[in-house]
Amino acid sequence: MIPITRRMALLVTTAALVPLLIFGLVAGWTLRTTTQNSVRENHAAIAARAAETIALYLKSTEKLVKSAVSDLEGTGLTHAQQQRVLLNQVTNTPEIKVLTLYDARGVPLATSDLTPAPPAPLAHLTEAALTVLPVDLDGDQWPRTRLTLRLDEPLAPYLVAELQLEELWQVVDNVKVGMSGRAFLVDDTGRIIADGRPDGKKRIARRERIGAHPLARATTVAGASYTRAYDGVEVLAVATAPLERYGWRVIVEQPTADAFAPATRLEQQLLRFVTLALLANIAIGIAFGRSLLRPISDLLGGIRAIGEGRLDQRVHITRDDEFRLLGDAFNATADKLGELQQAAIRQERQAMFGRIAAGLVHDLSHPIQNINNNCKLVLQMHDDAEYRATFAKLVKREFSTIQRTFEDLRNLARPIPLEKFPVDAGKLMVDVVERMQAQASVAGVTVAASEVPERTLYLEGDLFALGRVLRNLVLNALQATPPGGRVWIEVDGNDDRVQVHVCDTGCGIPADRIQAVFEDFVTTKRRGLGLGLAISRKIVEQLGGSINVTSTVGEGSRFTLAFPRLSRIAGM
């Protein structure tokens, strides 16, 4: 059984813990989600700023190229003059590496490149005003791109500007996120154009592509992010939308351990706070539950004390609530029980004294009356020697009866002195039956002994005391059996026990009184003190035996005495 105090403490603790636990879970999830979203938004903003810087750089370069176009369209310059214009433009614009003018067939007419090798023919003829060619590597293994501009010049309709992309490295290198987050720039085919990661230049030299990169796809929208394991390290990546006309995009990557470190620290702090709060709530809940239910423990202890008979037990509850009222009610009930117990004791004592007095009056009135009547006669017949002898016998007999009554009262109050010797149970049975024949004859009842067992059954006891017990049982049986009835004694046993049974065909004992027949001053007869069976039980128990009774109203009773059997008799 789980005590109510423990259940109440558990209930209070649970009531306090569940909301806190729910708060901790919700707060942890919200913190993690909010922090991760914040980190992604911050990475997207960084990538967007880098993309804006790159776009401004490209637009400024386009303007510079277009300024060279204005110097060539409609001027009627010779090829040498055109070449000088291109060379001046490249010299004044470090972002432009080479400017080449092509005719309508893609044949180079003038170039700023002074190397002996002639420019390659233009492979991509287009009608668009501005065309961006795919990124490739120059002779120095650096990434480059070329812009093709359509001119209003029939003899030289194409101007191709080869752009150096080294300047983009500074932009990409300056993008740093946290301790180890870096950015890189890729084109629409997944080729790395600029890489701020530690091994970025090697990647470009190896002409690496990241076509399988989820954020390198053409359908990737601005701010898209993902988390993946890269070279054994889980990273968070965020990409921008492709740059207009170029299709390039900036991707920012950072290891998740670095990116989400603040969130992790906050989660750990929240976890510590929630754990401490849980422990504090548990301690407070247990203490509060015990304090709340301490009056119940006090009341339970008081009830147990009352159940054990200690009616002076009281509870002291100082709290000003219903428990105090319950404690006051308990104390009032205990006071009332004490009063009722004292009243019951007084009534029982009075009733016992009344039974004793009535029994003494009954048991002593008859012998005293006989002595009184015969004293009157002896005054008249004092000369009759024969009557004087009869009178002496009568007085002696009646005084023996009075003495036996007082002896019974004395034996009830103190142990009966017994002398233990081996007793033959069969012989004792026969002797008692013979002694009770005269009284049985007067009562009109047959007294008999069962067949004596073939093997002698010895028990250790006091012969006189055992005889007195059996005679008392037979006498009670004679008084309870109507004329014509039968009383008999049986003896049986085994290797360990000897049993003596006194049976009758009398009126029997009611079931509600059969358990009390061996108590002091309890009798089923109309007269007497009710000490016979009580003294008999006391004698039997002093001899190490037991006595019990079975009875059926209208059929008779059976008293059984059981004793340990003596297996060996000294001197026999």
Secondary structure, 3 states (H helix, E strand, C coil): CCCHHHHHHHHHHHHHHHHHHHHHHHHHHHHHHHHHHHHHHHHHHHHHHHHHHHHHHHHHHHHHHHHHHHCCCCCCCCHHHHHHHHHHHHHHCCCEEEEEEECCCCCEEEECCCCCCCCCCCCCCCCCCEEECCCEECCCCCEEEEEEEECCCCCCCEEEEEEECHHHHHHHHCCEECCCEEEEEECCCCEEEEECCCCHHHHHHCCCECCCCHHHCCCCCCCCEEEEEECCEEEEEEECCCCCCCCCEEEEEEEHHHHCHHHHHHHHHHHHHHHHHHHHHHHHHHHHHHHHHHHHHHHHHHHHHHHCCCCCCCCCCCCCCHHHHHHHHHHHHHHHHHHHHHHHHHHHHHHHHHHHHHHHHHHHHHHHHHHHHHHHHHHHCCCCHHHHHHHHHHHHHHHHHHHHHHHHHHHHHCCCCCCCEEEEHHHHHHHHHHHCHHHHHHHCCEEEECCCCCCCCEEEECHHHHHHHHHHHHHHHHHHCCCCCEEEEEEEECCCEEEEEEEECCCCCCCCCHHHCCCCCCCCCCCCCCCHHHHHHHHHHHCCCEEEEEEECCCEEEEEEEEEECCCCCCC
